[in-house]
Amino acid sequence: MLLDNDVFREFDRMVKQAFNGSPGFDRAHLMPMDAWKDEQGFHAELEIPGIDPDAVELSVERNVLKIRATRPEQATDDQLLVRERAWGAFGRDLILSDHLDVDNIHAHYEDGLLRLDIPITEKSKPKRIAITKGNRSKELTS
């Protein structure tokens, strides 16, 4: 249900690493994610700790779910010794199957995890087909 090619992800990572800090380069950080599907639909949990839920934007255009967030850099007058935590723009695009109901996406944020639940459309759910009983040969000879 989710199409995310690891080759392109690795290429994107290398390009970002090579051009990190160059003027004009989009420095959006990737959000680590776990994703799975079950009978109800598609589910994902994305790590975005320390980000205010009001700073997270979700949008759907066609079958692409765009997730954007910003963690502002904390200014300090102290002498900085180590800076390993990412700040700035975070983003992720998820290409969703046509079998998912993008009009009913549920998003929940708690303890640094953004949880997304996207149900399967009604038309894509398996349907049971009724079988009629009777003597078919009588119907054919009448």
N, CA, C and O atoms as CSV, one atom per row, in Angstrom:
chain,resi,resn,atom,element,x,y,z
A,1,MET,N,N,0.815,-1.193,0.000
A,1,MET,CA,C,0.000,0.000,0.000
A,1,MET,C,C,0.856,1.253,0.000
A,1,MET,O,O,0.426,2.297,-0.491
A,2,LEU,N,N,2.059,1.162,0.543
A,2,LEU,CA,C,2.970,2.281,0.529
A,2,LEU,C,C,4.065,1.981,-0.468
A,2,LEU,O,O,4.669,0.909,-0.424
A,3,LEU,N,N,4.327,2.907,-1.361
A,3,LEU,CA,C,5.391,2.736,-2.327
A,3,LEU,C,C,6.532,3.657,-1.931
A,3,LEU,O,O,6.407,4.876,-2.045
A,4,ASP,N,N,7.629,3.103,-1.475
A,4,ASP,CA,C,8.764,3.902,-1.040
A,4,ASP,C,C,10.014,3.149,-1.437
A,4,ASP,O,O,10.367,2.161,-0.794
A,5,ASN,N,N,10.687,3.590,-2.476
A,5,ASN,CA,C,11.810,2.866,-3.027
A,5,ASN,C,C,13.084,3.186,-2.250
A,5,ASN,O,O,13.480,4.349,-2.170
A,6,ASP,N,N,13.732,2.167,-1.677
A,6,ASP,CA,C,14.939,2.363,-0.890
A,6,ASP,C,C,16.086,2.931,-1.710
A,6,ASP,O,O,16.907,3.673,-1.171
A,7,VAL,N,N,16.170,2.605,-3.003
A,7,VAL,CA,C,17.234,3.131,-3.852
A,7,VAL,C,C,17.130,4.647,-3.939
A,7,VAL,O,O,18.129,5.351,-3.796
A,8,PHE,N,N,15.918,5.151,-4.175
A,8,PHE,CA,C,15.724,6.596,-4.253
A,8,PHE,C,C,15.950,7.259,-2.900
A,8,PHE,O,O,16.477,8.369,-2.835
A,9,ARG,N,N,15.562,6.596,-1.835
A,9,ARG,CA,C,15.773,7.150,-0.499
A,9,ARG,C,C,17.265,7.282,-0.223
A,9,ARG,O,O,17.711,8.300,0.305
A,10,GLU,N,N,18.041,6.258,-0.577
A,10,GLU,CA,C,19.489,6.297,-0.367
A,10,GLU,C,C,20.129,7.388,-1.224
A,10,GLU,O,O,21.020,8.099,-0.758
A,11,PHE,N,N,19.679,7.525,-2.476
A,11,PHE,CA,C,20.190,8.585,-3.346
A,11,PHE,C,C,19.882,9.956,-2.751
A,11,PHE,O,O,20.744,10.834,-2.726
A,12,ASP,N,N,18.656,10.136,-2.273
A,12,ASP,CA,C,18.258,11.397,-1.658
A,12,ASP,C,C,19.127,11.699,-0.443
A,12,ASP,O,O,19.541,12.840,-0.240
A,13,ARG,N,N,19.404,10.681,0.359
A,13,ARG,CA,C,20.255,10.869,1.538
A,13,ARG,C,C,21.654,11.314,1.138
A,13,ARG,O,O,22.215,12.217,1.759
A,14,MET,N,N,22.231,10.689,0.101
A,14,MET,CA,C,23.571,11.046,-0.342
A,14,MET,C,C,23.620,12.477,-0.888
A,14,MET,O,O,24.568,13.217,-0.626
A,15,VAL,N,N,22.588,12.854,-1.650
A,15,VAL,CA,C,22.548,14.212,-2.193
A,15,VAL,C,C,22.449,15.221,-1.064
A,15,VAL,O,O,23.163,16.224,-1.066
A,16,LYS,N,N,21.573,14.968,-0.097
A,16,LYS,CA,C,21.431,15.886,1.027
A,16,LYS,C,C,22.728,15.993,1.819
A,16,LYS,O,O,23.100,17.077,2.269
A,17,GLN,N,N,23.418,14.858,1.989
A,17,GLN,CA,C,24.677,14.857,2.719
A,17,GLN,C,C,25.736,15.653,1.954
A,17,GLN,O,O,26.499,16.410,2.555
A,18,ALA,N,N,25.785,15.484,0.632
A,18,ALA,CA,C,26.780,16.172,-0.184
A,18,ALA,C,C,26.555,17.675,-0.216
A,18,ALA,O,O,27.517,18.443,-0.218
A,19,PHE,N,N,25.297,18.107,-0.242
A,19,PHE,CA,C,24.987,19.521,-0.389
A,19,PHE,C,C,24.510,20.175,0.897
A,19,PHE,O,O,24.064,21.322,0.871
A,20,ASN,N,N,24.591,19.488,1.999
A,20,ASN,CA,C,24.110,20.025,3.268
A,20,ASN,C,C,24.822,21.335,3.585
A,20,ASN,O,O,26.051,21.400,3.616
A,21,GLY,N,N,24.037,22.363,3.818
A,21,GLY,CA,C,24.602,23.645,4.168
A,21,GLY,C,C,24.821,24.561,2.985
A,21,GLY,O,O,25.123,25.740,3.175
A,22,SER,N,N,24.679,24.056,1.762
A,22,SER,CA,C,24.843,24.918,0.596
A,22,SER,C,C,23.663,25.867,0.497
A,22,SER,O,O,22.537,25.493,0.825
A,23,PRO,N,N,23.908,27.093,0.049
A,23,PRO,CA,C,22.803,28.051,-0.066
A,23,PRO,C,C,21.709,27.536,-0.990
A,23,PRO,O,O,21.986,27.000,-2.063
A,24,GLY,N,N,20.476,27.703,-0.562
A,24,GLY,CA,C,19.344,27.345,-1.402
A,24,GLY,C,C,18.968,25.874,-1.382
A,24,GLY,O,O,17.945,25.504,-1.959
A,25,PHE,N,N,19.747,25.033,-0.748
A,25,PHE,CA,C,19.408,23.610,-0.736
A,25,PHE,C,C,18.387,23.329,0.363
A,25,PHE,O,O,18.522,23.800,1.492
A,26,ASP,N,N,17.377,22.563,0.013
A,26,ASP,CA,C,16.334,22.209,0.970
A,26,ASP,C,C,16.924,21.264,2.006
A,26,ASP,O,O,17.350,20.160,1.667
A,27,ARG,N,N,16.953,21.683,3.251
A,27,ARG,CA,C,17.572,20.890,4.297
A,27,ARG,C,C,16.538,20.132,5.122
A,27,ARG,O,O,16.741,19.933,6.320
A,28,ALA,N,N,15.457,19.713,4.522
A,28,ALA,CA,C,14.430,18.975,5.266
A,28,ALA,C,C,14.993,17.642,5.721
A,28,ALA,O,O,15.596,16.909,4.938
A,29,HIS,N,N,14.793,17.340,6.976
A,29,HIS,CA,C,15.253,16.087,7.549
A,29,HIS,C,C,14.167,15.027,7.377
A,29,HIS,O,O,12.974,15.327,7.433
A,30,LEU,N,N,14.593,13.804,7.170
A,30,LEU,CA,C,13.655,12.701,7.037
A,30,LEU,C,C,13.159,12.290,8.418
A,30,LEU,O,O,13.923,12.293,9.384
A,31,MET,N,N,11.895,11.941,8.509
A,31,MET,CA,C,11.308,11.487,9.769
A,31,MET,C,C,11.386,9.965,9.804
A,31,MET,O,O,10.822,9.313,8.924
A,32,PRO,N,N,12.068,9.371,10.794
A,32,PRO,CA,C,12.075,7.906,10.881
A,32,PRO,C,C,10.649,7.387,11.017
A,32,PRO,O,O,9.824,7.987,11.705
A,33,MET,N,N,10.365,6.268,10.357
A,33,MET,CA,C,8.987,5.783,10.295
A,33,MET,C,C,8.939,4.263,10.378
A,33,MET,O,O,9.818,3.565,9.873
A,34,ASP,N,N,7.900,3.776,11.020
A,34,ASP,CA,C,7.486,2.371,10.950
A,34,ASP,C,C,6.126,2.387,10.272
A,34,ASP,O,O,5.284,3.222,10.601
A,35,ALA,N,N,5.897,1.471,9.325
A,35,ALA,CA,C,4.609,1.412,8.629
A,35,ALA,C,C,4.194,-0.039,8.482
A,35,ALA,O,O,5.035,-0.922,8.314
A,36,TRP,N,N,2.879,-0.281,8.546
A,36,TRP,CA,C,2.347,-1.623,8.396
A,36,TRP,C,C,0.922,-1.547,7.879
A,36,TRP,O,O,0.299,-0.485,7.898
A,37,LYS,N,N,0.415,-2.669,7.421
A,37,LYS,CA,C,-0.976,-2.732,6.977
A,37,LYS,C,C,-1.639,-3.920,7.643
A,37,LYS,O,O,-0.983,-4.890,8.025
A,38,ASP,N,N,-2.946,-3.824,7.774
A,38,ASP,CA,C,-3.753,-4.916,8.300
A,38,ASP,C,C,-5.105,-4.878,7.610
A,38,ASP,O,O,-5.259,-4.199,6.595
A,39,GLU,N,N,-6.085,-5.592,8.140
A,39,GLU,CA,C,-7.414,-5.663,7.514
A,39,GLU,C,C,-8.117,-4.311,7.503
A,39,GLU,O,O,-8.958,-4.061,6.639
A,40,GLN,N,N,-7.785,-3.438,8.449
A,40,GLN,CA,C,-8.440,-2.135,8.542
A,40,GLN,C,C,-7.822,-1.105,7.597
A,40,GLN,O,O,-8.513,-0.187,7.153
A,41,GLY,N,N,-6.530,-1.243,7.283
A,41,GLY,CA,C,-5.898,-0.267,6.412
A,41,GLY,C,C,-4.409,-0.145,6.617
A,41,GLY,O,O,-3.734,-1.108,6.982
A,42,PHE,N,N,-3.901,1.053,6.377
A,42,PHE,CA,C,-2.484,1.373,6.459
A,42,PHE,C,C,-2.236,2.171,7.729
A,42,PHE,O,O,-3.038,3.027,8.102
A,43,HIS,N,N,-1.116,1.882,8.391
A,43,HIS,CA,C,-0.775,2.569,9.629
A,43,HIS,C,C,0.694,2.957,9.582
A,43,HIS,O,O,1.520,2.236,9.022
A,44,ALA,N,N,1.012,4.101,10.174
A,44,ALA,CA,C,2.400,4.545,10.237
A,44,ALA,C,C,2.620,5.325,11.516
A,44,ALA,O,O,1.729,6.026,11.997
A,45,GLU,N,N,3.816,5.194,12.060
A,45,GLU,CA,C,4.251,6.005,13.189
A,45,GLU,C,C,5.557,6.679,12.787
A,45,GLU,O,O,6.514,6.016,12.389
A,46,LEU,N,N,5.583,8.001,12.896
A,46,LEU,CA,C,6.750,8.782,12.531
A,46,LEU,C,C,7.310,9.462,13.767
A,46,LEU,O,O,6.561,10.015,14.572
A,47,GLU,N,N,8.630,9.419,13.915
A,47,GLU,CA,C,9.289,10.049,15.055
A,47,GLU,C,C,9.560,11.516,14.757
A,47,GLU,O,O,10.276,11.849,13.813
A,48,ILE,N,N,8.981,12.381,15.568
A,48,ILE,CA,C,9.261,13.816,15.475
A,48,ILE,C,C,9.264,14.416,16.888
A,48,ILE,O,O,8.456,15.290,17.202
A,49,PRO,N,N,10.188,13.931,17.737
A,49,PRO,CA,C,10.203,14.400,19.119
A,49,PRO,C,C,10.566,15.874,19.228
A,49,PRO,O,O,11.357,16.400,18.445
A,50,GLY,N,N,9.973,16.521,20.213
A,50,GLY,CA,C,10.287,17.914,20.478
A,50,GLY,C,C,9.618,18.895,19.549
A,50,GLY,O,O,9.915,20.089,19.598
A,51,ILE,N,N,8.725,18.424,18.704
A,51,ILE,CA,C,8.023,19.312,17.784
A,51,ILE,C,C,6.604,19.527,18.293
A,51,ILE,O,O,5.893,18.577,18.621
A,52,ASP,N,N,6.211,20.784,18.351
A,52,ASP,CA,C,4.861,21.127,18.766
A,52,ASP,C,C,3.879,20.574,17.731
A,52,ASP,O,O,4.065,20.804,16.536
A,53,PRO,N,N,2.836,19.850,18.160
A,53,PRO,CA,C,1.858,19.310,17.202
A,53,PRO,C,C,1.240,20.388,16.306
A,53,PRO,O,O,0.834,20.096,15.181
A,54,ASP,N,N,1.167,21.620,16.791
A,54,ASP,CA,C,0.636,22.707,15.963
A,54,ASP,C,C,1.595,23.078,14.832
A,54,ASP,O,O,1.201,23.763,13.888
A,55,ALA,N,N,2.850,22.633,14.918
A,55,ALA,CA,C,3.847,22.918,13.876
A,55,ALA,C,C,3.913,21.801,12.836
A,55,ALA,O,O,4.775,21.824,11.957
A,56,VAL,N,N,3.010,20.825,12.931
A,56,VAL,CA,C,2.978,19.715,11.981
A,56,VAL,C,C,1.855,19.977,10.979
A,56,VAL,O,O,0.731,20.302,11.362
A,57,GLU,N,N,2.174,19.831,9.691
A,57,GLU,CA,C,1.179,20.016,8.638
A,57,GLU,C,C,1.026,18.724,7.853
A,57,GLU,O,O,2.011,18.122,7.427
A,58,LEU,N,N,-0.218,18.304,7.667
A,58,LEU,CA,C,-0.544,17.137,6.851
A,58,LEU,C,C,-1.416,17.605,5.700
A,58,LEU,O,O,-2.357,18.374,5.896
A,59,SER,N,N,-1.101,17.141,4.501
A,59,SER,CA,C,-1.939,17.463,3.353
A,59,SER,C,C,-1.913,16.290,2.379
A,59,SER,O,O,-0.941,15.538,2.312
A,60,VAL,N,N,-3.005,16.151,1.626
A,60,VAL,CA,C,-3.107,15.091,0.628
A,60,VAL,C,C,-3.425,15.740,-0.707
A,60,VAL,O,O,-4.360,16.533,-0.822
A,61,GLU,N,N,-2.644,15.397,-1.699
A,61,GLU,CA,C,-2.916,15.827,-3.062
A,61,GLU,C,C,-2.827,14.593,-3.935
A,61,GLU,O,O,-1.780,13.955,-4.049
A,62,ARG,N,N,-3.965,14.271,-4.552
A,62,ARG,CA,C,-4.115,13.019,-5.295
A,62,ARG,C,C,-3.825,11.880,-4.340
A,62,ARG,O,O,-4.558,11.719,-3.365
A,63,ASN,N,N,-2.803,11.089,-4.567
A,63,ASN,CA,C,-2.529,9.983,-3.649
A,63,ASN,C,C,-1.210,10.185,-2.900
A,63,ASN,O,O,-0.589,9.210,-2.477
A,64,VAL,N,N,-0.777,11.436,-2.732
A,64,VAL,CA,C,0.452,11.725,-2.002
A,64,VAL,C,C,0.110,12.422,-0.693
A,64,VAL,O,O,-0.495,13.494,-0.685
A,65,LEU,N,N,0.507,11.797,0.413
A,65,LEU,CA,C,0.338,12.379,1.738
A,65,LEU,C,C,1.636,13.089,2.091
A,65,LEU,O,O,2.686,12.454,2.190
A,66,LYS,N,N,1.570,14.394,2.279
A,66,LYS,CA,C,2.747,15.197,2.610
A,66,LYS,C,C,2.715,15.510,4.102
A,66,LYS,O,O,1.707,15.975,4.634
A,67,ILE,N,N,3.835,15.248,4.762
A,67,ILE,CA,C,3.975,15.519,6.184
A,67,ILE,C,C,5.115,16.509,6.338
A,67,ILE,O,O,6.236,16.242,5.905
A,68,ARG,N,N,4.834,17.650,6.951
A,68,ARG,CA,C,5.833,18.697,7.135
A,68,ARG,C,C,5.782,19.153,8.581
A,68,ARG,O,O,4.712,19.254,9.181
A,69,ALA,N,N,6.961,19.429,9.130
A,69,ALA,CA,C,7.059,19.923,10.503
A,69,ALA,C,C,8.311,20.782,10.619
A,69,ALA,O,O,9.228,20.686,9.804
A,70,THR,N,N,8.329,21.619,11.645
A,70,THR,CA,C,9.495,22.474,11.885
A,70,THR,C,C,9.825,22.455,13.370
A,70,THR,O,O,8.952,22.606,14.224
A,71,ARG,N,N,11.102,22.267,13.650
A,71,ARG,CA,C,11.595,22.402,15.025
A,71,ARG,C,C,12.533,23.604,15.015
A,71,ARG,O,O,13.597,23.547,14.399
A,72,PRO,N,N,12.156,24.691,15.688
A,72,PRO,CA,C,13.003,25.883,15.657
A,72,PRO,C,C,14.316,25.659,16.413
A,72,PRO,O,O,14.364,24.973,17.434
A,73,GLU,N,N,15.370,26.261,15.874
A,73,GLU,CA,C,16.675,26.175,16.529
A,73,GLU,C,C,16.617,26.991,17.807
A,73,GLU,O,O,16.123,28.119,17.811
A,74,GLN,N,N,17.119,26.423,18.885
A,74,GLN,CA,C,17.103,27.133,20.158
A,74,GLN,C,C,18.345,27.996,20.261
A,74,GLN,O,O,19.472,27.501,20.227
A,75,ALA,N,N,18.121,29.285,20.386
A,75,ALA,CA,C,19.232,30.223,20.515
A,75,ALA,C,C,19.756,30.185,21.946
A,75,ALA,O,O,18.997,30.050,22.905
A,76,THR,N,N,21.056,30.306,22.059
A,76,THR,CA,C,21.667,30.336,23.378
A,76,THR,C,C,22.896,31.238,23.331
A,76,THR,O,O,23.575,31.329,22.309
A,77,ASP,N,N,23.167,31.897,24.442
A,77,ASP,CA,C,24.376,32.716,24.553
A,77,ASP,C,C,25.531,31.895,25.082
A,77,ASP,O,O,26.667,32.369,25.125
A,78,ASP,N,N,25.247,30.657,25.488
A,78,ASP,CA,C,26.280,29.789,26.032
A,78,ASP,C,C,27.167,29.257,24.912
A,78,ASP,O,O,26.779,29.247,23.744
A,79,GLN,N,N,28.388,28.807,25.297
A,79,GLN,CA,C,29.303,28.219,24.321
A,79,GLN,C,C,28.814,26.813,23.995
A,79,GLN,O,O,28.773,25.944,24.866
A,80,LEU,N,N,28.445,26.595,22.736
A,80,LEU,CA,C,27.933,25.307,22.299
A,80,LEU,C,C,29.082,24.324,22.146
A,80,LEU,O,O,30.054,24.613,21.448
A,81,LEU,N,N,28.983,23.165,22.789
A,81,LEU,CA,C,30.034,22.148,22.714
A,81,LEU,C,C,29.698,21.055,21.706
A,81,LEU,O,O,30.566,20.592,20.966
A,82,VAL,N,N,28.433,20.649,21.683
A,82,VAL,CA,C,27.996,19.595,20.768
A,82,VAL,C,C,26.582,19.922,20.291
A,82,VAL,O,O,25.738,20.331,21.088
A,83,ARG,N,N,26.322,19.744,19.001
A,83,ARG,CA,C,24.957,19.895,18.477
A,83,ARG,C,C,24.700,18.704,17.560
A,83,ARG,O,O,25.143,18.690,16.411
A,84,GLU,N,N,23.984,17.708,18.070
A,84,GLU,CA,C,23.681,16.510,17.294
A,84,GLU,C,C,22.202,16.403,16.937
A,84,GLU,O,O,21.842,15.668,16.017
A,85,ARG,N,N,21.358,17.114,17.640
A,85,ARG,CA,C,19.926,17.046,17.362
A,85,ARG,C,C,19.586,17.888,16.134
A,85,ARG,O,O,20.098,18.994,15.957
A,86,ALA,N,N,18.730,17.352,15.310
A,86,ALA,CA,C,18.323,18.061,14.100
A,86,ALA,C,C,17.318,19.153,14.439
A,86,ALA,O,O,16.487,18.994,15.334
A,87,TRP,N,N,17.403,20.251,13.720
A,87,TRP,CA,C,16.460,21.354,13.859
A,87,TRP,C,C,16.136,21.851,12.462
A,87,TRP,O,O,16.828,21.529,11.496
A,88,GLY,N,N,15.094,22.624,12.371
A,88,GLY,CA,C,14.697,23.143,11.069
A,88,GLY,C,C,13.515,22.376,10.511
A,88,GLY,O,O,12.614,21.967,11.244
A,89,ALA,N,N,13.533,22.185,9.195
A,89,ALA,CA,C,12.405,21.558,8.498
A,89,ALA,C,C,12.541,20.044,8.475
A,89,ALA,O,O,13.627,19.503,8.269
A,90,PHE,N,N,11.409,19.368,8.693
A,90,PHE,CA,C,11.315,17.920,8.593
A,90,PHE,C,C,10.225,17.617,7.574
A,90,PHE,O,O,9.235,18.344,7.493
A,91,GLY,N,N,10.395,16.566,6.806
A,91,GLY,CA,C,9.369,16.252,5.823
A,91,GLY,C,C,9.410,14.814,5.361
A,91,GLY,O,O,10.433,14.132,5.427
A,92,ARG,N,N,8.261,14.386,4.896
A,92,ARG,CA,C,8.130,13.023,4.363
A,92,ARG,C,C,6.936,13.009,3.427
A,92,ARG,O,O,5.888,13.566,3.752
A,93,ASP,N,N,7.083,12.379,2.271
A,93,ASP,CA,C,5.985,12.177,1.332
A,93,ASP,C,C,5.701,10.691,1.249
A,93,ASP,O,O,6.612,9.893,1.028
A,94,LEU,N,N,4.447,10.315,1.423
A,94,LEU,CA,C,4.039,8.923,1.324
A,94,LEU,C,C,3.111,8.785,0.122
A,94,LEU,O,O,2.091,9.469,0.034
A,95,ILE,N,N,3.469,7.906,-0.791
A,95,ILE,CA,C,2.620,7.642,-1.945
A,95,ILE,C,C,1.663,6.525,-1.540
A,95,ILE,O,O,2.081,5.411,-1.225
A,96,LEU,N,N,0.379,6.848,-1.556
A,96,LEU,CA,C,-0.636,5.927,-1.054
A,96,LEU,C,C,-1.351,5.215,-2.195
A,96,LEU,O,O,-1.512,5.757,-3.288
A,97,SER,N,N,-1.766,4.014,-1.919
A,97,SER,CA,C,-2.531,3.210,-2.865
A,97,SER,C,C,-3.909,3.826,-3.086
A,97,SER,O,O,-4.442,4.515,-2.216
A,98,ASP,N,N,-4.475,3.569,-4.260
A,98,ASP,CA,C,-5.836,4.036,-4.551
A,98,ASP,C,C,-6.871,3.313,-3.688
A,98,ASP,O,O,-8.028,3.730,-3.633
A,99,HIS,N,N,-6.470,2.249,-3.024
A,99,HIS,CA,C,-7.390,1.470,-2.198
A,99,HIS,C,C,-7.569,2.067,-0.803
A,99,HIS,O,O,-8.334,1.542,0.006
A,100,LEU,N,N,-6.867,3.161,-0.523
A,100,LEU,CA,C,-6.969,3.781,0.791
A,100,LEU,C,C,-7.909,4.983,0.745
A,100,LEU,O,O,-7.964,5.711,-0.246
A,101,ASP,N,N,-8.645,5.174,1.834
A,101,ASP,CA,C,-9.637,6.241,1.949
A,101,ASP,C,C,-8.966,7.498,2.504
A,101,ASP,O,O,-8.956,7.714,3.716
A,102,VAL,N,N,-8.408,8.322,1.622
A,102,VAL,CA,C,-7.668,9.506,2.057
A,102,VAL,C,C,-8.576,10.576,2.666
A,102,VAL,O,O,-8.083,11.515,3.293
A,103,ASP,N,N,-9.875,10.451,2.494
A,103,ASP,CA,C,-10.806,11.398,3.103
A,103,ASP,C,C,-11.039,11.111,4.582
A,103,ASP,O,O,-11.650,11.917,5.284
A,104,ASN,N,N,-10.555,9.969,5.056
A,104,ASN,CA,C,-10.784,9.588,6.454
A,104,ASN,C,C,-9.490,9.254,7.183
A,104,ASN,O,O,-9.451,8.321,7.984
A,105,ILE,N,N,-8.435,10.007,6.911
A,105,ILE,CA,C,-7.161,9.806,7.602
A,105,ILE,C,C,-7.303,10.295,9.044
A,105,ILE,O,O,-7.840,11.373,9.298
A,106,HIS,N,N,-6.817,9.494,9.969
A,106,HIS,CA,C,-6.815,9.877,11.381
A,106,HIS,C,C,-5.360,10.066,11.803
A,106,HIS,O,O,-4.529,9.183,11.591
A,107,ALA,N,N,-5.053,11.217,12.400
A,107,ALA,CA,C,-3.698,11.516,12.859
A,107,ALA,C,C,-3.730,11.820,14.354
A,107,ALA,O,O,-4.600,12.544,14.838
A,108,HIS,N,N,-2.764,11.252,15.072
A,108,HIS,CA,C,-2.675,11.455,16.524
A,108,HIS,C,C,-1.205,11.640,16.892
A,108,HIS,O,O,-0.349,10.886,16.429
A,109,TYR,N,N,-0.914,12.632,17.715
A,109,TYR,CA,C,0.466,12.931,18.131
A,109,TYR,C,C,0.581,12.784,19.635
A,109,TYR,O,O,-0.180,13.388,20.391
A,110,GLU,N,N,1.542,11.975,20.062
A,110,GLU,CA,C,1.762,11.792,21.496
A,110,GLU,C,C,3.188,11.329,21.727
A,110,GLU,O,O,3.691,10.447,21.031
A,111,ASP,N,N,3.834,11.935,22.718
A,111,ASP,CA,C,5.188,11.553,23.129
A,111,ASP,C,C,6.173,11.496,21.961
A,111,ASP,O,O,7.005,10.591,21.894
A,112,GLY,N,N,6.084,12.450,21.052
A,112,GLY,CA,C,7.034,12.525,19.950
A,112,GLY,C,C,6.739,11.612,18.779
A,112,GLY,O,O,7.520,11.556,17.829
A,113,LEU,N,N,5.614,10.886,18.830
A,113,LEU,CA,C,5.221,10.003,17.730
A,113,LEU,C,C,3.957,10.520,17.066
A,113,LEU,O,O,2.958,10.801,17.727
A,114,LEU,N,N,4.018,10.638,15.746
A,114,LEU,CA,C,2.842,10.974,14.961
A,114,LEU,C,C,2.288,9.671,14.415
A,114,LEU,O,O,2.954,8.989,13.636
A,115,ARG,N,N,1.076,9.319,14.817
A,115,ARG,CA,C,0.438,8.070,14.390
A,115,ARG,C,C,-0.590,8.393,13.314
A,115,ARG,O,O,-1.457,9.245,13.512
A,116,LEU,N,N,-0.493,7.713,12.177
A,116,LEU,CA,C,-1.431,7.877,11.074
A,116,LEU,C,C,-2.158,6.566,10.837
A,116,LEU,O,O,-1.537,5.506,10.762
A,117,ASP,N,N,-3.469,6.642,10.720
A,117,ASP,CA,C,-4.294,5.485,10.393
A,117,ASP,C,C,-5.137,5.858,9.179
A,117,ASP,O,O,-5.898,6.825,9.210
A,118,ILE,N,N,-4.988,5.073,8.104
A,118,ILE,CA,C,-5.712,5.347,6.870
A,118,ILE,C,C,-6.512,4.103,6.514
A,118,ILE,O,O,-5.930,3.070,6.180
A,119,PRO,N,N,-7.840,4.185,6.580
A,119,PRO,CA,C,-8.658,2.990,6.315
A,119,PRO,C,C,-8.696,2.618,4.830
A,119,PRO,O,O,-8.406,3.433,3.954
A,120,ILE,N,N,-9.059,1.373,4.584
A,120,ILE,CA,C,-9.269,0.879,3.222
A,120,ILE,C,C,-10.635,1.378,2.757
A,120,ILE,O,O,-11.580,1.409,3.545
A,121,THR,N,N,-10.749,1.769,1.484
A,121,THR,CA,C,-12.036,2.216,0.965
A,121,THR,C,C,-13.024,1.057,0.994
A,121,THR,O,O,-12.633,-0.105,0.893
A,122,GLU,N,N,-14.295,1.378,1.131
A,122,GLU,CA,C,-15.338,0.347,1.172
A,122,GLU,C,C,-15.326,-0.494,-0.101
A,122,GLU,O,O,-15.506,-1.710,-0.040
A,123,LYS,N,N,-15.114,0.142,-1.253
A,123,LYS,CA,C,-15.146,-0.598,-2.513
A,123,LYS,C,C,-13.965,-1.554,-2.642
A,123,LYS,O,O,-14.015,-2.477,-3.455
A,124,SER,N,N,-12.903,-1.356,-1.856
A,124,SER,CA,C,-11.727,-2.220,-1.938
A,124,SER,C,C,-11.765,-3.370,-0.933
A,124,SER,O,O,-10.944,-4.284,-1.004
A,125,LYS,N,N,-12.711,-3.327,-0.003
A,125,LYS,CA,C,-12.802,-4.402,0.986
A,125,LYS,C,C,-13.347,-5.662,0.330
A,125,LYS,O,O,-14.178,-5.584,-0.574
A,126,PRO,N,N,-12.887,-6.811,0.776
A,126,PRO,CA,C,-13.415,-8.060,0.207
A,126,PRO,C,C,-14.921,-8.165,0.431
A,126,PRO,O,O,-15.435,-7.776,1.480
A,127,LYS,N,N,-15.600,-8.685,-0.547
A,127,LYS,CA,C,-17.054,-8.842,-0.451
A,127,LYS,C,C,-17.404,-10.316,-0.616
A,127,LYS,O,O,-16.815,-11.022,-1.434
A,128,ARG,N,N,-18.351,-10.756,0.157
A,128,ARG,CA,C,-18.817,-12.125,0.068
A,128,ARG,C,C,-19.900,-12.202,-1.001
A,128,ARG,O,O,-20.814,-11.378,-1.028
A,129,ILE,N,N,-19.797,-13.174,-1.862
A,129,ILE,CA,C,-20.767,-13.354,-2.936
A,129,ILE,C,C,-21.685,-14.510,-2.560
A,129,ILE,O,O,-21.231,-15.619,-2.280
A,130,ALA,N,N,-22.975,-14.230,-2.558
A,130,ALA,CA,C,-23.963,-15.256,-2.192
A,130,ALA,C,C,-24.113,-16.251,-3.342
A,130,ALA,O,O,-24.032,-15.894,-4.517
A,131,ILE,N,N,-24.332,-17.491,-2.969
A,131,ILE,CA,C,-24.549,-18.563,-3.945
A,131,ILE,C,C,-25.985,-19.032,-3.815
A,131,ILE,O,O,-26.436,-19.380,-2.724
A,132,THR,N,N,-26.702,-19.041,-4.930
A,132,THR,CA,C,-28.086,-19.518,-4.892
A,132,THR,C,C,-28.085,-21.040,-5.014
A,132,THR,O,O,-27.184,-21.641,-5.599
A,133,LYS,N,N,-29.108,-21.626,-4.451
A,133,LYS,CA,C,-29.241,-23.084,-4.489
A,133,LYS,C,C,-30.434,-23.446,-5.347
A,133,LYS,O,O,-31.407,-22.696,-5.425
A,134,GLY,N,N,-30.357,-24.570,-5.976
A,134,GLY,CA,C,-31.482,-25.026,-6.773
A,134,GLY,C,C,-31.007,-25.914,-7.910
A,134,GLY,O,O,-29.822,-26.225,-8.030
A,135,ASN,N,N,-31.963,-26.312,-8.742
A,135,ASN,CA,C,-31.663,-27.195,-9.853
A,135,ASN,C,C,-31.528,-26.359,-11.113
A,135,ASN,O,O,-32.528,-25.946,-11.700
A,136,ARG,N,N,-30.319,-26.114,-11.519
A,136,ARG,CA,C,-30.033,-25.283,-12.681
A,136,ARG,C,C,-30.527,-25.947,-13.976
A,136,ARG,O,O,-30.930,-25.244,-14.903
A,137,SER,N,N,-30.504,-27.266,-14.058
A,137,SER,CA,C,-30.904,-27.956,-15.290
A,137,SER,C,C,-32.399,-27.749,-15.588
A,137,SER,O,O,-32.785,-27.696,-16.756
A,138,LYS,N,N,-33.253,-27.629,-14.546
A,138,LYS,CA,C,-34.667,-27.370,-14.764
A,138,LYS,C,C,-34.870,-25.985,-15.386
A,138,LYS,O,O,-35.723,-25.804,-16.256
A,139,GLU,N,N,-34.076,-25.010,-14.930
A,139,GLU,CA,C,-34.196,-23.654,-15.466
A,139,GLU,C,C,-33.825,-23.621,-16.931
A,139,GLU,O,O,-34.416,-22.857,-17.694
A,140,LEU,N,N,-32.864,-24.424,-17.345
A,140,LEU,CA,C,-32.385,-24.409,-18.714
A,140,LEU,C,C,-33.359,-25.088,-19.688
A,140,LEU,O,O,-33.429,-24.707,-20.856
A,141,THR,N,N,-34.108,-26.091,-19.212
A,141,THR,CA,C,-35.009,-26.829,-20.089
A,141,THR,C,C,-36.394,-26.169,-20.210
A,141,THR,O,O,-37.167,-26.523,-21.100
A,142,SER,N,N,-36.695,-25.267,-19.373
A,142,SER,CA,C,-38.025,-24.633,-19.397
A,142,SER,C,C,-38.168,-23.692,-20.555
A,142,SER,O,O,-39.221,-23.077,-20.724
